[in-house]
Amino acid sequence: MTGKKMGIGTMLNAYPDSVGGHLKDIVSLLKKDEFKDVFRSFYILPSVFNTDLDRGFSLINYDLSETLAAKEDIEDLHALNIDLLMDFILNHISVLSPQFQDILKNGDESKYRDFFIDWNKFWKGYGEMAPEGYIVPDDDYIKDMFFRKTGLPILMVRFPDGKEVPYWNTFYQEVIYHKIDPYRLVRECGLQYGTACELARIVNEQIVDNKISKEIDFGKWGKYAEMIKDILRSERTYLGQMDLNIKSELVWDYYKETLKRLSDYGVSIVRLDAFAYAPKEPGERNFLNDPGTWDLLQKIDDIASEYGLTLLPEIHASYEEKIYKLLADKGYMVYDFFLPGLLIDAFIRKNAVYLKKWADEVIENGIQTVNMLGCHDGIPLLDLKGLLPEEDIQNVIDTVVNRGGYVKDLHGAKNVYYQVNATYYSALGESDQRMLMARAIQMFMPGKPQIWYLDLFAGKNDYEAMERAGVGGHKEINRSNLSLDQAQELLSSDVVNKQLELLRYRNTNPVFTQDADIVVDCNETVMTITWTNVHGSAKLSVDFDNETYTIE
């Protein structure tokens, strides 16, 4: 690891439109006196780029979004001495990317034909061809693979010559069918007008929300069925995130160009989203396979180091798997996905025995962490397996759900929970005192504190946003966009002001350095965390029974 390390000052985390609707509005907020010395860094979520889905995690390219940000906003952040963290999504890019659109236009003649993973090429010799035109791998070759959705992770893509090609698609996909214009059937297919109108009616009644609701029954017009189906297939369009073929030299050219682009924006830390899905081999795991994952990470790190970039690999895995330790041992920064759940557990049990256990491990092993309370995703649960007893994890889940949160399972399987969606303020029972205690503990935990903007403003669960988002919109519960007026009004509240004081204290007290000695003690209901260096010491005392804290 030769990239430049980012300090341990506090880091804001937000979408570019989280406050005011544009990055310039967040910048204007950060220029206010109330935010002086509050943040040293800013993790801007990837909707700051040219994206289409998943609130930014489906990249078309890394141009700044003209509707959400401008070059001047980035320059203003640097002028405020705020470092930047941005995402690099290794595993996939959008179907609207120039590379994928070139495939749709040129098919087998496209220079990007193998930029993405041709499912049938990948699995040739490892399974049987299905009537639908894709290989179904033998069970022995996929038994260790983890697919994030039901069925095989395939998007069938139509080439200009009419050939249907399956491409690997781990994450989101949507196939959009377009209604038929009867006038076109007359012009291009030579049908009688009355026949064209009847066929269009039959077909268009079956296209609901851009989907064909069932197998179309053409009745007495069956002789035209294949012609109409071919029109529907040929004109369908796609949304989705297509997996990249890391064995393609063009993909590595793309990786290099992207890292250089991020460097040009003045980024210090690059968060690697979903990178562990990128290396794939028949018969091997398609998530965190060994050695593929680590070989990929090393190659990316070699490129990043040329531009002075530090990598922050994002991996959710259970504590018992020790992936966090493997990353730390390899010299990488580690996301502390354990702190959010451990803190809620400490409030429930009224002691911090498990929180102390984790803090001691971080300190003793010199693990460089980025910690958090809330974030754009949810409160992690999967990560706690092996650190907290199962019944205590369930207790955390039940507590947050009883306070209005929503649980995300993996394929609905029991005891394969992933995360619970709620604002952290609501997860704590919407108690100002607990919110301040949690923030104080975060400020004294080892690592670099990442602050979700909505936590800072003590945001409550947003059920209306969930309803607007529809099916799968549970994450919107913790993503409320604030107007500048709302943010300004909230700045006058006690819970916000005291959080700002804690953040400023962390950033301005010379005790908080990477070489400081940190000691955590836990005596029944009271926990203390003490930082000491040549400049002196700072001590946090927390009483979970009385829900009070003091700083000396």
C-alpha positions in Angstrom: 0.0 0.0 0.0 1.7 3.1 -1.2 -1.3 5.4 -1.6 -1.5 8.5 0.6 -3.5 7.9 3.8 -6.4 10.2 4.7 -6.3 11.5 8.3 -8.8 10.4 11.0 -10.8 13.6 11.0 -14.6 13.4 10.6 -16.1 12.7 7.2 -19.5 13.8 5.9 -21.4 11.2 3.9 -24.3 12.4 1.6 -25.7 12.3 -1.9 -25.0 15.5 -3.9 -28.7 16.4 -3.6 -29.2 15.3 0.0 -29.5 19.0 1.1 -30.9 21.6 -1.2 -30.9 19.5 -4.3 -27.4 20.2 -5.6 -23.9 19.8 -4.5 -23.4 23.6 -4.4 -26.1 23.7 -1.7 -24.2 21.4 0.5 -21.1 23.4 -0.1 -22.9 26.6 0.9 -24.0 24.8 4.1 -20.4 23.8 4.9 -19.3 27.4 4.5 -21.5 28.5 7.4 -19.9 29.3 10.7 -21.8 26.5 12.3 -19.7 24.0 10.2 -16.3 25.6 10.9 -13.9 22.8 11.7 -16.7 20.2 11.7 -15.6 18.1 8.7 -12.2 17.2 7.3 -13.5 14.9 4.5 -16.6 14.3 2.4 -17.8 11.0 1.0 -20.0 12.0 -2.0 -22.1 9.1 -3.1 -21.8 8.2 -6.8 -25.0 9.9 -8.1 -22.6 12.8 -8.3 -21.6 11.1 -11.6 -23.5 10.3 -14.8 -25.7 7.4 -13.5 -29.1 5.9 -14.1 -30.1 3.5 -11.4 -29.7 2.4 -7.8 -29.2 6.1 -6.7 -25.8 6.3 -8.4 -24.4 2.8 -8.2 -25.1 2.1 -11.9 -22.4 4.1 -13.6 -22.8 5.2 -17.2 -19.5 7.1 -17.0 -17.6 9.2 -14.4 -18.5 12.6 -15.8 -20.0 14.8 -13.2 -23.8 14.8 -13.3 -24.8 18.1 -14.9 -28.0 18.2 -12.8 -26.4 17.6 -9.5 -22.8 18.9 -9.4 -20.3 21.1 -11.2 -16.5 21.3 -11.3 -16.7 24.5 -9.2 -18.3 22.7 -6.4 -15.4 20.2 -6.2 -13.0 23.1 -6.2 -14.9 24.9 -3.4 -14.7 21.7 -1.3 -10.9 21.6 -1.7 -10.8 25.3 -0.9 -12.4 24.4 2.4 -9.6 21.9 3.0 -12.1 19.1 2.8 -10.7 15.8 1.3 -12.8 13.7 -1.0 -13.8 10.1 -0.9 -15.6 8.7 -4.0 -16.7 5.4 -5.3 -15.1 3.2 -8.0 -17.5 0.4 -9.0 -15.4 -2.5 -10.3 -17.9 -5.2 -10.9 -20.3 -3.6 -13.3 -21.5 -0.6 -15.3 -24.8 0.4 -16.8 -26.4 -0.9 -19.9 -26.5 2.8 -21.0 -22.7 2.9 -20.9 -21.0 3.6 -24.3 -19.4 0.1 -24.2 -22.7 -1.8 -23.8 -24.5 0.5 -26.3 -21.8 -0.3 -28.8 -22.6 -4.0 -28.4 -26.3 -3.4 -29.0 -25.4 -1.5 -32.1 -22.7 -3.7 -33.6 -23.1 -7.1 -32.0 -20.3 -9.5 -32.8 -18.5 -6.8 -34.6 -18.3 -4.6 -31.5 -14.8 -4.0 -30.0 -16.5 -4.4 -26.6 -18.0 -7.8 -27.5 -16.0 -9.4 -24.6 -15.9 -6.3 -22.3 -18.8 -7.9 -20.5 -19.1 -11.6 -19.5 -20.8 -13.7 -22.2 -22.5 -16.3 -20.1 -22.3 -19.1 -22.7 -18.6 -18.5 -23.4 -17.9 -18.5 -19.6 -19.7 -21.7 -19.0 -18.8 -23.6 -22.2 -18.1 -27.2 -21.2 -19.6 -26.8 -17.7 -23.3 -27.4 -18.3 -26.1 -28.1 -20.7 -27.8 -25.7 -23.1 -31.4 -24.8 -22.2 -34.1 -24.3 -24.8 -34.0 -20.6 -24.0 -30.5 -20.3 -25.4 -28.3 -20.2 -22.3 -26.2 -22.8 -20.6 -27.4 -24.1 -17.3 -24.2 -24.9 -15.3 -23.9 -28.3 -13.6 -24.6 -28.1 -9.9 -21.0 -29.0 -9.0 -19.8 -25.8 -10.6 -22.3 -23.4 -9.0 -22.9 -24.9 -5.6 -20.5 -22.5 -4.0 -21.8 -19.4 -5.9 -23.9 -16.8 -4.3 -26.6 -15.2 -6.6 -28.2 -12.1 -5.3 -31.6 -12.8 -7.0 -33.6 -15.9 -7.9 -32.6 -17.8 -11.0 -29.4 -17.4 -12.9 -27.9 -13.9 -13.1 -28.5 -13.5 -16.9 -29.7 -10.7 -19.2 -30.6 -12.0 -22.6 -29.3 -9.4 -25.1 -30.5 -9.2 -28.7 -27.8 -8.5 -31.3 -28.5 -6.6 -34.5 -28.6 -9.9 -36.5 -31.4 -11.2 -34.2 -29.2 -13.5 -32.2 -29.9 -13.6 -28.4 -26.8 -13.6 -26.3 -26.9 -14.1 -22.5 -24.6 -11.8 -20.4 -23.8 -12.1 -16.7 -25.9 -9.7 -14.7 -25.4 -9.9 -10.9 -27.4 -6.9 -9.8 -30.4 -5.0 -11.1 -32.0 -5.6 -14.5 -35.2 -4.5 -16.2 -36.4 -5.5 -19.6 -38.7 -3.0 -21.1 -41.2 -3.9 -23.8 -42.8 -1.1 -25.9 -46.4 -1.0 -27.1 -47.0 -1.6 -30.8 -48.1 1.2 -33.2 -50.7 -0.2 -35.7 -49.7 2.4 -38.3 -46.2 0.9 -38.2 -47.6 -2.6 -38.9 -49.4 -1.2 -41.9 -46.3 0.7 -43.2 -43.6 -1.8 -42.6 -45.4 -5.2 -42.5 -48.0 -4.6 -45.1 -50.9 -5.5 -42.8 -54.4 -4.3 -43.4 -55.3 -1.4 -41.1 -58.1 -3.3 -39.3 -55.8 -6.3 -38.7 -53.0 -4.1 -37.5 -55.4 -2.4 -35.0 -56.6 -5.7 -33.7 -53.1 -7.1 -33.3 -51.9 -3.9 -31.6 -54.9 -4.1 -29.2 -54.2 -7.7 -28.3 -50.5 -7.1 -27.6 -50.8 -3.7 -25.9 -53.3 -5.0 -23.4 -50.7 -7.5 -22.2 -48.0 -4.8 -21.8 -48.4 -3.5 -18.2 -45.7 -1.4 -16.6 -43.4 -2.1 -19.5 -43.7 -5.9 -18.9 -45.6 -8.6 -20.9 -48.0 -9.8 -18.2 -48.5 -13.3 -19.7 -48.0 -15.5 -22.8 -49.9 -13.6 -25.5 -52.9 -15.5 -27.0 -53.3 -14.2 -30.6 -56.4 -16.3 -31.2 -57.4 -16.4 -34.8 -54.5 -14.1 -35.7 -51.9 -16.8 -34.7 -50.3 -16.7 -38.2 -48.9 -13.3 -37.2 -47.7 -14.4 -33.7 -44.0 -15.0 -34.5 -43.8 -11.8 -36.6 -45.2 -9.7 -33.7 -43.1 -11.4 -31.0 -40.0 -10.7 -33.1 -40.9 -7.1 -33.3 -41.4 -7.0 -29.5 -38.1 -8.7 -28.9 -36.1 -6.6 -31.4 -37.4 -3.3 -29.9 -37.1 -4.2 -26.2 -34.8 -2.0 -24.2 -32.9 -2.6 -21.0 -32.0 -1.1 -17.7 -29.4 -2.8 -15.5 -25.9 -3.2 -14.3 -23.7 -5.5 -16.4 -20.8 -7.4 -15.0 -17.4 -6.6 -16.4 -15.0 -9.2 -17.8 -11.8 -8.6 -15.8 -9.9 -10.9 -18.3 -10.4 -8.3 -21.0 -7.6 -5.8 -21.5 -10.2 -3.2 -22.5 -11.6 -3.5 -19.0 -8.2 -2.8 -17.5 -7.8 0.2 -19.7 -11.2 1.3 -18.3 -10.1 0.8 -14.8 -6.9 2.8 -15.3 -8.9 5.7 -17.0 -11.4 5.7 -14.1 -8.7 5.9 -11.4 -7.0 8.7 -13.2 -10.3 10.5 -13.5 -10.9 10.2 -9.8 -7.4 11.5 -9.1 -8.1 14.4 -11.4 -11.1 15.3 -9.2 -8.7 15.5 -6.2 -10.0 12.3 -4.5 -7.9 10.9 -1.7 -9.7 7.7 -0.8 -11.4 5.4 -3.4 -14.2 3.3 -2.0 -14.3 0.0 -3.9 -18.0 -0.9 -4.2 -19.0 -4.6 -4.9 -15.5 -5.4 -6.0 -15.5 -8.9 -4.4 -18.1 -10.0 -7.1 -15.7 -9.2 -10.0 -13.4 -12.3 -10.1 -15.3 -15.3 -11.4 -14.2 -18.9 -12.3 -16.3 -22.0 -12.9 -16.5 -24.0 -9.7 -15.2 -21.2 -7.5 -17.1 -18.7 -5.4 -18.3 -15.7 -7.3 -17.9 -13.6 -4.1 -14.6 -13.3 -2.3 -13.0 -16.2 -4.1 -9.4 -16.9 -3.3 -6.9 -16.0 -4.7 -8.9 -14.1 -7.4 -10.3 -11.4 -5.1 -6.9 -10.6 -3.6 -5.1 -10.7 -7.0 -7.6 -8.2 -8.4 -7.3 -6.0 -5.3 -3.5 -5.9 -5.6 -3.6 -5.0 -9.3 -6.1 -2.2 -8.6 -4.0 -1.0 -5.7 -0.9 -0.9 -8.0 -2.7 1.4 -10.3 -4.2 3.5 -7.6 -0.8 4.0 -6.0 0.5 5.6 -9.1 -2.1 8.4 -8.5 -1.6 8.6 -4.8 -5.0 7.1 -4.1 -5.8 5.0 -1.0 -8.3 2.2 -1.4 -11.2 1.4 1.0 -12.6 -2.0 -0.1 -16.3 -2.4 0.8 -17.1 -5.9 1.9 -20.0 -7.1 4.0 -19.1 -10.4 5.6 -19.7 -12.0 9.0 -17.3 -11.3 11.8 -16.6 -15.1 12.1 -15.2 -15.1 8.5 -12.5 -12.6 9.5 -12.4 -11.0 6.1 -12.0 -7.6 7.9 -8.8 -9.0 9.5 -7.5 -10.3 6.2 -8.0 -6.9 4.6 -6.3 -5.2 7.5 -3.4 -7.6 7.4 -2.9 -6.8 3.7 -2.6 -3.1 4.7 -6.0 -1.8 3.6 -8.4 0.4 5.5 -11.5 -1.5 6.8 -15.1 -0.4 7.1 -16.3 -0.8 10.7 -19.7 -2.3 9.9 -19.8 -3.7 13.5 -20.1 -0.5 15.4 -23.8 0.4 14.5 -25.2 -2.8 15.8 -22.9 -3.1 18.8 -24.0 0.3 20.0 -27.7 -0.6 19.8 -26.9 -3.8 21.6 -25.1 -1.8 24.3 -28.1 0.4 24.8 -30.3 -2.7 25.1 -28.2 -4.7 27.5 -27.0 -1.5 29.3 -23.4 -2.4 29.1 -20.8 -2.4 26.4 -19.1 -5.8 26.9 -19.2 -6.7 23.2 -18.4 -3.1 22.0 -15.3 -3.2 24.2 -14.3 -6.6 22.8 -14.4 -5.1 19.3 -12.7 -1.8 20.2 -9.8 -3.7 21.9 -9.4 -5.9 18.8 -9.1 -2.8 16.6 -6.6 -1.2 18.9 -4.5 -4.2 19.6 -4.2 -5.1 15.9 -3.7 -1.6 14.6 -6.7 -1.9 12.2 -7.3 1.3 10.3 -11.1 1.7 10.2 -13.7 4.0 8.8 -16.6 3.8 11.3 -20.2 5.0 11.1 -23.6 4.9 12.7 -26.1 5.2 9.8 -25.3 5.3 6.1 -27.0 5.2 2.7 -27.7 1.4 2.9 -28.9 0.3 6.3 -27.7 -0.9 9.7 -25.6 -4.0 9.1 -26.6 -7.3 10.7 -24.8 -10.0 8.6 -21.5 -8.6 9.9 -22.4 -9.2 13.5 -22.6 -13.0 13.1 -19.9 -14.6 15.3 -19.3 -11.4 17.3 -22.7 -11.1 19.0 -24.7 -14.3 20.1 -27.5 -15.1 17.7 -30.2 -14.3 20.2 -28.7 -10.8 20.8 -28.5 -10.1 17.1 -32.2 -11.1 16.9 -32.8 -8.8 19.9 -31.2 -5.9 18.0 -33.4 -6.7 15.0 -36.6 -6.9 17.0 -35.8 -3.7 18.8 -35.2 -1.7 15.6 -38.2 -3.2 13.9 -40.4 -2.4 16.9 -39.2 1.2 16.4 -40.4 1.2 12.8 -37.4 -0.3 10.9 -37.6 -2.9 8.1 -35.5 -6.0 7.8 -33.9 -7.1 4.6 -33.3 -10.8 4.3 -31.3 -12.7 1.7 -33.9 -14.4 -0.6 -36.2 -14.5 2.4 -34.2 -17.3 4.0 -34.5 -17.5 7.8 -31.4 -16.5 9.8 -29.7 -15.2 6.7 -30.5 -11.6 7.6 -28.5 -8.8 5.9 -29.4 -5.4 7.3 -32.2 -3.5 8.9 -33.4 -0.2 7.3 -34.1 2.7 9.6 -32.6 6.1 10.5 -30.2 5.7 13.3 -32.1 8.3 15.3 -35.3 6.2 15.0 -33.3 3.0 15.7 -32.4 4.5 19.0 -36.0 5.2 19.8 -35.8 8.9 18.6 -34.0 9.8 21.8 -31.9 12.9 21.6 -29.8 11.7 24.6 -29.1 8.3 23.0 -28.2 10.0 19.7 -25.7 12.2 21.4 -24.2 9.3 23.5 -23.9 7.2 20.3 -22.2 10.1 18.5 -19.8 10.7 21.5 -18.8 7.1 21.5 -18.2 7.2 17.7 -16.0 10.2 18.2 -13.9 8.3 20.7 -13.8 5.0 18.8 -10.5 4.3 16.9 -10.7 5.1 13.2 -12.1 7.8 11.0 -15.7 8.7 11.8 -18.1 8.8 8.8 -21.2 10.9 9.5 -24.5 10.3 7.6 -26.0 13.7 7.0 -29.5 12.5 8.1 -28.1 11.3 11.4 -26.5 14.7 12.0 -30.0 16.3 11.6 -31.6 13.6 13.8 -33.8 12.4 10.9 -36.7 10.1 11.5 -37.9 7.1 9.5 -39.4 8.4 6.2 -42.3 6.1 5.4 -43.6 8.4 2.7 -40.4 8.1 0.8 -40.6 4.3 1.1 -44.1 4.4 -0.4 -43.1 6.6 -3.3 -40.2 4.2 -4.1 -42.6 1.2 -4.3 -41.4 -2.4 -4.1 -37.9 -2.6 -2.9 -37.9 1.0 -1.7 -37.1 0.2 1.9 -33.7 2.0 1.8 -35.5 5.3 1.2 -36.5 5.3 4.8 -33.1 6.8 5.6 -32.5 9.0 2.6 -34.8 12.0 3.1 -33.7 15.0 1.0 -33.7 18.2 3.0 -34.2 21.7 1.7 -31.7 24.3 2.7 -34.4 26.0 4.7 -35.1 22.7 6.6 -31.4 22.2 7.2 -31.1 25.8 8.5 -34.0 25.4 10.8 -32.6 22.1 12.2 -29.3 23.8 13.0 -31.1 25.6 15.8 -32.0 22.3 17.6 -30.1 21.1 20.6 -29.4 17.6 19.3 -27.9 19.0 16.1 -25.8 21.7 17.8 -24.4 19.3 20.4 -23.4 16.8 17.6 -21.6 19.6 15.8 -19.8 20.4 19.0 -18.7 16.8 19.3 -17.5 16.7 15.7 -15.6 20.0 16.1 -14.0 18.7 19.4 -12.8 15.6 17.6 -11.3 17.6 14.8 -9.6 20.4 16.8 -8.3 18.5 19.9 -4.7 17.6 19.2 -5.1 14.4 21.3 -6.9 12.7 18.4 -4.1 11.5 16.3 -3.3 8.2 14.6 -0.4 7.6 16.9 -2.4 8.2 20.1 -2.8 5.4 22.7 -6.4 4.4 23.2 -7.6 2.5 26.2 -11.2 1.1 26.6 -12.5 0.1 30.0 -15.9 -1.4 30.8 -17.2 -1.8 34.4 -20.8 -3.2 34.4 -22.9 -0.3 33.1 -20.0 2.3 32.7 -17.6 2.4 29.8 -14.6 4.8 29.4 -12.5 5.5 26.3 -9.3 7.4 26.8 -7.0 8.9 24.1 -3.5 9.9 25.1 -0.5 11.4 23.2 2.2 13.9 23.8 -0.4 16.7 23.8 -2.4 15.3 26.7 -5.4 13.1 27.1 -9.2 13.1 26.5 -11.6 10.7 28.3 -15.2 9.8 27.5 -17.2 8.2 30.3 -20.6 6.6 29.3 -23.2 5.3 31.8 -25.6 3.1 29.9 -27.9 2.6 32.8 -28.5 6.3 33.3 -27.9 7.1 29.7 -25.4 9.9 30.4 -21.9 10.8 29.2 -19.1 13.1 30.2 -15.9 14.2 28.5 -12.8 15.2 30.4 
